[in-house]
């Protein structure tokens, strides 16, 4: 039981960290906050992380209600989530920064409230993170696993905040090559999680189909 709970916690942490991908968010964060002083940049990173955390928790708690309302099954959502994870992992494997592309001319438009959109949503808490939150919350089942789920999410968002705070220093240390290598490694992990999610969703559907 203890080993199973530990494995679940490890899955929660690694999957959320790779999907939130703070190292991939850093370059965009720096570009969008280039005209802000240190205090406002720190406030932007803090607000973005808090909003992303609240969004992920909200979807985790309301996931079953959404399933019932729209008539969606968990296996189907796992399959779709697996496809989303795989596509995101492929982008990360190719060292792309993320699905949100901010043009230089648009940066000033986002400065006033970039912490919510596009930083918190959808860059930090995007479709992959939301899907992962709903599926893992369904998998938790017990109170220890549920507590570990929320703790993992909080720790990942805290790390995201600290990494964004240290973005200037970290990028200088890693360099562009180091950042791309790390993003590719995280992309590979996301793709492995995607395959697991896809087949975990497919198994009960096939079992039910062959049972008829």
C-alpha angles and dihedrals in degrees: 000000000000091000091049091051091048091050090050091051091049090050091049094050098044095043095047093045094051093045095045086047100188091181090059091047093052100081093048091045091053092049093049094047097040092113095048126092121240095267094052092043091053091047090051092051091047095048093045092052093047093048091048090050093050091047093051092047091048092054092044092054097042096040096099091048090052090049092052094044095051096032094242121158123219093236091054090050090049090055093049090044090052091053091049092048091049093051091047091047090051091053091048091046088057089050096244114158097232146289094288113079115190116200117218091241091055098052095089090051090061098042095091095057109003090130090078101032125053099354102052094027122058103352101055099020102031133152092287094053092045092049091047092050093052095045096045091047088055090049095049096080096161131065094243091053092045091052091048089049092057093041091052091050092049093047092049092050090047090052089047089054093048093047092050089050089053094040097116093050096042095051090049090052096044098037122203093291094052092047091051092049092052091047091052091050091051089046090056091052091049091052091052090051088048093056091048091049093048096051093041087058094043097051099068092043092053091043090053092046094051092044091063 
